[in-house]
């Protein structure tokens, strides 16, 4: 059984604690097994690479490192501020995520 996670790929999130606190970005990938997510331009690390077909020059590449899910908070689409996420049934009896701050459904 997979773990329930409050964010999905493509969501806009804000880092609420840690070295990248306050930074916003879009979720590129979610790893449910390790409870981590990769967020665009957040938690950048330097990776040293040897020359290869992909990077003929080699050198130091900047890339995103995973951030723990507990350090991320979804950004409310209406207010643009971080919000907690709840789940409820909509009119069509489908389980949907909603913003606790504004009550709006999250697509």
N, CA and C of each residue as an Amber inpcrd file, in Angstrom:
protein
   321
   0.8420000  -1.1970000   0.0000000   0.0000000   0.0000000   0.0000000
   0.8790000   1.2500000   0.0000000   0.5060000   2.2240000  -0.8440000
   1.2860000   3.4440000  -0.9320000   0.8870000   4.4120000   0.1800000
   1.8610000   5.2510000   0.5870000   1.6060000   6.2230000   1.6340000
   0.7920000   7.3830000   1.0790000  -0.0430000   7.9870000   1.9210000
  -0.8200000   9.1450000   1.5090000   0.0270000  10.3930000   1.6900000
   0.1010000  11.1820000   0.6290000   0.9380000  12.3740000   0.6340000
   0.0790000  13.5710000   0.2240000   0.3170000  14.7280000   0.8420000
  -0.5100000  15.9060000   0.6000000  -0.1100000  16.7050000  -0.6340000
   0.9930000  16.3570000  -1.2960000   1.3870000  17.0660000  -2.5100000
   1.5180000  16.1000000  -3.6710000   1.3950000  16.6360000  -4.8770000
   1.5100000  15.8390000  -6.0930000   2.4620000  16.5390000  -7.0560000
   2.8700000  15.8130000  -8.0810000   3.7070000  16.3760000  -9.1240000
   2.9530000  17.5260000  -9.7970000   3.6440000  18.6560000  -9.9860000
   3.0260000  19.8120000 -10.6380000   2.4780000  20.8510000  -9.6760000
   2.3720000  20.5290000  -8.3770000   1.8710000  21.4900000  -7.3900000
   2.8890000  22.5980000  -7.1480000   2.3930000  23.7810000  -6.7760000
   3.2640000  24.8710000  -6.3320000   3.3900000  24.7470000  -4.8230000
   4.6300000  24.7140000  -4.3380000   4.8560000  24.5260000  -2.9080000
   5.8460000  25.5600000  -2.3810000   5.8560000  25.7000000  -1.0510000
   6.8130000  26.5710000  -0.3770000   7.5500000  25.7360000   0.6630000
   8.8540000  25.9650000   0.7910000   9.6490000  25.2770000   1.8040000
   9.4530000  26.0270000   3.1120000   9.0280000  25.3210000   4.1720000
   8.6960000  25.9910000   5.4280000   9.7970000  25.9060000   6.4790000
  10.7890000  25.0500000   6.2500000  11.8910000  24.9580000   7.1990000
  13.1370000  24.4340000   6.5080000  14.2790000  24.6420000   7.1340000
  15.5350000  24.1490000   6.5780000  16.3180000  25.2390000   5.8710000
  17.3470000  24.8110000   5.1600000  18.2600000  25.7510000   4.4980000
  17.5660000  26.5680000   3.4100000  16.5860000  25.9900000   2.7330000
  15.8870000  26.6670000   1.6360000  14.5680000  27.3000000   2.0870000
  14.4370000  27.6100000   3.3680000  13.1880000  28.1310000   3.9260000
  12.7200000  29.3820000   3.1750000  11.4180000  29.4050000   2.8370000
  10.8320000  30.5600000   2.1710000  10.8320000  30.4860000   0.6590000
  11.5840000  29.5580000   0.0840000  11.6440000  29.4420000  -1.3700000
  10.3950000  28.7390000  -1.8970000   9.9590000  29.1840000  -3.0800000
   8.7840000  28.5870000  -3.7170000   9.2110000  27.9040000  -5.0070000
   8.4610000  26.8940000  -5.4090000   8.7670000  26.2060000  -6.6470000
   7.6930000  25.1930000  -6.9990000   7.8680000  24.5630000  -8.1630000
   6.9270000  23.5570000  -8.6410000   7.5090000  22.1820000  -8.3830000
   6.6740000  21.2310000  -7.9700000   7.1330000  19.8740000  -7.6850000
   7.3840000  19.1570000  -9.0170000   8.6140000  18.6540000  -9.1840000
   8.9970000  17.9510000 -10.4010000   8.7960000  16.4490000 -10.2650000
   8.9960000  15.9460000  -9.0400000   8.9430000  14.4990000  -8.8250000
   8.6480000  14.2260000  -7.3540000   7.8740000  13.1640000  -7.0800000
   7.5780000  12.7640000  -5.7020000   8.0040000  11.3170000  -5.5190000
   8.7890000  11.0540000  -4.4590000   9.2100000   9.6970000  -4.1320000
   8.4610000   9.2770000  -2.8640000   7.4180000   8.4670000  -3.0350000
   6.5870000   8.0650000  -1.9010000   7.3090000   7.1230000  -0.9490000
   8.2270000   6.3180000  -1.4590000   8.9360000   5.3640000  -0.6060000
   9.8060000   6.0730000   0.4190000  10.4470000   7.1640000   0.0170000
  11.3580000   7.8850000   0.9020000  10.7500000   9.1550000   1.4800000
   9.4560000   9.4370000   1.1660000   8.7780000  10.6550000   1.6420000
   9.5230000  11.9250000   1.2400000   9.9760000  11.9770000  -0.0040000
  10.7250000  13.1340000  -0.4740000  10.1960000  13.6210000  -1.8100000
  10.4540000  14.8850000  -2.1040000  10.0330000  15.4730000  -3.3720000
  11.1510000  16.3460000  -3.9150000  11.2490000  16.4090000  -5.2340000
  12.2100000  17.2960000  -5.8800000  11.4360000  18.5160000  -6.3440000
  11.8750000  19.6970000  -5.8840000  11.1980000  20.9520000  -6.1920000
  12.1060000  21.7930000  -7.0830000  11.5060000  22.3880000  -8.1070000
  12.2370000  23.1730000  -9.0930000  12.9980000  24.3300000  -8.4350000
  14.3050000  24.4140000  -8.6880000  15.2260000  25.4550000  -8.2130000
  15.2310000  25.6280000  -6.6830000  15.0150000  24.5340000  -5.9410000
  15.0900000  24.5460000  -4.4800000  16.0500000  23.4470000  -4.0470000
  16.8620000  23.7150000  -3.0150000  17.8200000  22.7500000  -2.4720000
  18.8230000  22.3190000  -3.5470000  19.4390000  23.3170000  -4.1940000
  20.3960000  23.0580000  -5.2670000  21.7090000  22.5280000  -4.6780000
  22.2700000  21.5050000  -5.3320000  23.5550000  20.9390000  -4.9260000
  24.4810000  20.9150000  -6.1340000  25.7830000  20.8870000  -5.8730000
  26.7750000  20.8120000  -6.9450000  27.1600000  19.3640000  -7.1580000
  27.0880000  18.9050000  -8.3980000  27.4540000  17.5320000  -8.7340000
  28.6500000  17.5850000  -9.6710000  29.7310000  16.9380000  -9.2810000
  30.9410000  16.9010000 -10.0980000  30.8190000  15.7540000 -11.0890000
  30.9950000  16.0620000 -12.3790000  30.8470000  15.0260000 -13.3960000
  32.0830000  14.9510000 -14.2790000  32.3790000  13.7150000 -14.6980000
  33.4480000  13.4980000 -15.6650000  32.8770000  13.7650000 -17.0530000
  33.7070000  14.0780000 -18.0250000  33.1930000  14.2710000 -19.3800000
  32.5280000  12.9870000 -19.8980000  31.3500000  13.1570000 -20.5090000
  30.6320000  12.0310000 -21.1010000  29.8270000  12.5420000 -22.2950000
  29.0010000  11.6790000 -22.8880000  28.2380000  12.0680000 -24.0740000
  27.2400000  13.1890000 -23.7620000  26.6470000  13.1440000 -22.5790000
  25.6530000  14.1490000 -22.2060000  26.3130000  15.4950000 -21.8840000
  27.4350000  15.4410000 -21.1650000  28.1680000  16.6560000 -20.8030000
  29.6130000  16.5000000 -21.2790000  29.8810000  16.8470000 -22.5520000
  31.2330000  16.6190000 -23.1060000  32.3280000  17.3890000 -22.3720000
  31.9730000  18.5130000 -21.7890000  32.9580000  19.3170000 -21.0660000
  33.2050000  18.7770000 -19.6550000  32.1690000  18.1500000 -19.0660000
  32.2800000  17.6880000 -17.6830000  32.1780000  18.8770000 -16.7400000
  32.7550000  18.7730000 -15.5600000  32.7810000  19.8870000 -14.6160000
  31.7190000  19.7740000 -13.5380000  31.3180000  20.9310000 -13.0230000
  30.3850000  20.9880000 -11.9010000  29.0060000  21.3840000 -12.4080000
  28.0060000  20.5310000 -12.1510000  26.6200000  20.8030000 -12.5480000
  25.7900000  21.1010000 -11.3110000  24.8730000  22.0430000 -11.4320000
  23.9360000  22.3380000 -10.3440000  22.6560000  21.5620000 -10.6070000
  22.1540000  20.8470000  -9.5810000  20.8900000  20.1300000  -9.7360000
  20.1300000  20.1340000  -8.4230000  18.8150000  19.8690000  -8.5160000
  17.9670000  19.8720000  -7.3340000  18.1260000  18.5690000  -6.5610000
  18.1930000  18.6890000  -5.2470000  18.2300000  17.5100000  -4.3810000
  16.8400000  17.3590000  -3.7480000  16.4680000  16.1310000  -3.3590000
  15.1470000  15.9280000  -2.7640000  14.9850000  16.6410000  -1.4140000
  13.7610000  17.0760000  -1.1490000  13.3970000  17.7320000   0.1110000
  12.3530000  16.8490000   0.7810000  12.4030000  16.7240000   2.1060000
  11.4270000  15.9000000   2.8050000  10.0450000  16.5400000   2.7020000
   9.0340000  15.6980000   2.5350000   7.6530000  16.1490000   2.3400000
   7.1730000  17.0230000   3.5080000   7.6220000  16.7100000   4.7250000
   7.1700000  17.4630000   5.8990000   7.6630000  18.9010000   5.8790000
   8.6790000  19.2050000   5.0680000   9.2190000  20.5570000   4.9840000
   8.5400000  21.3840000   3.8930000   7.5360000  20.8190000   3.2220000
   6.8620000  21.5090000   2.1320000   5.4120000  21.7950000   2.4970000
   4.9180000  22.9340000   2.0130000   3.5270000  23.3010000   2.2270000
   2.9540000  23.7710000   0.8930000   1.7840000  23.2830000   0.5530000
   1.1360000  23.6380000  -0.7030000   0.7460000  25.1130000  -0.7020000
   0.8640000  25.7670000  -1.8650000   0.4690000  27.1670000  -1.9830000
  -0.9780000  27.2180000  -2.4710000  -1.8060000  27.9720000  -1.7450000
  -3.2290000  28.1240000  -2.0860000  -3.3490000  28.8210000  -3.4390000
  -4.0820000  28.2330000  -4.3980000  -4.1810000  28.8430000  -5.7260000
  -4.8940000  30.1940000  -5.7460000  -5.7700000  30.4640000  -4.7780000
  -6.5030000  31.7310000  -4.7840000  -5.7540000  32.8420000  -4.0510000
  -5.1790000  32.5470000  -2.8800000  -4.5160000  33.5900000  -2.0910000
  -3.0180000  33.6840000  -2.3750000  -2.4160000  32.6020000  -2.8500000
  -0.9750000  32.6080000  -3.1050000  -0.1460000  32.4170000  -1.8480000
  -0.7830000  32.0170000  -0.7420000  -0.0830000  31.7960000   0.5220000
  -0.0810000  30.3090000   0.8530000   0.8650000  29.8590000   1.6760000
   0.9000000  28.4440000   2.0520000  -0.3540000  28.0460000   2.8410000
  -0.8150000  26.8190000   2.6140000  -2.0170000  26.3450000   3.2880000
  -1.9030000  24.8650000   3.5940000  -2.6550000  24.4210000   4.5870000
  -2.7600000  22.9920000   4.8470000  -3.7520000  22.4070000   3.8560000
  -3.7070000  21.0980000   3.6910000  -4.5370000  20.4350000   2.6930000
  -5.4650000  19.4430000   3.3850000  -6.7390000  19.4460000   2.9730000
  -7.7020000  18.4860000   3.4640000  -8.2670000  17.7050000   2.2900000
  -8.9880000  16.6270000   2.6030000  -9.6360000  15.8460000   1.5530000
 -11.1140000  15.7250000   1.8920000 -11.9550000  15.8780000   0.8480000
 -13.3990000  15.7560000   1.0500000 -14.0360000  15.2510000  -0.2360000
 -15.2850000  14.8170000  -0.1300000 -16.0310000  14.3660000  -1.3020000
 -16.6900000  15.5710000  -1.9640000 -16.5880000  15.6530000  -3.2990000
 -17.2750000  16.7380000  -4.0120000 -18.6710000  16.2930000  -4.4290000
 -19.3400000  17.1080000  -5.2680000 -20.7110000  16.8080000  -5.6730000
 -20.8230000  15.4750000  -6.4070000 -19.7690000  15.1030000  -7.1260000
 -19.7920000  13.8650000  -7.9220000 -19.2980000  12.6610000  -7.1200000
 -19.2640000  12.7660000  -5.8050000 -18.7900000  11.7170000  -4.8960000
 -17.3640000  11.2740000  -5.2160000 -16.5240000  12.2420000  -5.5810000
 -15.1190000  11.9650000  -5.8540000 -14.2820000  12.6450000  -4.7700000
 -13.2760000  11.9410000  -4.2730000 -12.4200000  12.4900000  -3.2300000
 -11.4700000  13.5160000  -3.8360000 -11.5220000  14.7480000  -3.3440000
 -10.6800000  15.8230000  -3.8750000  -9.9220000  16.5080000  -2.7400000
  -8.8050000  17.1360000  -3.0910000  -8.0390000  17.9280000  -2.1200000
  -8.6140000  19.3370000  -2.0850000  -8.6000000  19.9450000  -0.8870000
  -9.0520000  21.3320000  -0.7880000  -8.1510000  22.0970000   0.1690000
  -8.1160000  23.4160000  -0.0150000  -7.3050000  24.3020000   0.8100000
  -8.0270000  24.5750000   2.1170000  -7.3520000  24.3680000   3.2400000
  -7.9570000  24.6280000   4.5490000  -8.1100000  26.1340000   4.7670000
  -7.2740000  26.9430000   4.1000000  -7.3010000  28.3880000   4.3010000
  -8.5100000  29.0180000   3.6020000  -8.7230000  28.6830000   2.3140000
  -9.7990000  29.3200000   1.5530000 -10.9900000  28.3950000   1.3270000
 -10.8180000  27.0970000   1.5270000 -11.8990000  26.1580000   1.2910000
 -12.0640000  25.7780000  -0.1750000 -11.2230000  26.3430000  -1.0580000
 -11.3090000  26.0840000  -2.4890000 -10.7400000  24.7070000  -2.8220000
 -11.3010000  24.0990000  -3.8570000 -10.8180000  22.7980000  -4.3370000
  -9.5010000  22.9970000  -5.0680000  -8.5490000  22.0740000  -4.8600000
  -7.2520000  22.1280000  -5.5330000  -7.2760000  21.1850000  -6.7140000
  -6.9750000  21.7170000  -7.8830000  -6.9940000  20.8990000  -9.0990000
  -5.7390000  20.0610000  -9.1830000
